Amino acid sequence: MPKAAPTLRQRKIFALTRILGGLVAACYLGYVVIANLAGGMPFDSKLMFTALVAAAGLGYAAWYLRDLSAVAREERAQGVNGNGGAKG
């Protein structure tokens, strides 16, 4: 039995949720790294790993931004406005 494909609106909400999650994680972890460096902690392996995970959060958000862009292109191709309705 074939599975139902998600609608464009569902894909858009999923991508936005992932983008916001990645940005929040990256901002928080970036703040942790900067606060620890400002507090005099050495840039050791633990802090380096935290910085790498923050960069991965930015990459995660960027990946789903590409997905959101693809959804917008599909909406334009189908003639759907941003609210899910037809243009007109």
Buried (B, 14 or more C-beta within 10 A) or exposed (E): EEEEEEEBBEBBBBBBEBBEBBBEBBEEBBEBBEEBEEEEEEEEEEBEEBBEBBEBBBEBBEEBBEBBEEBBEEBEEEEBEEEEEEEE
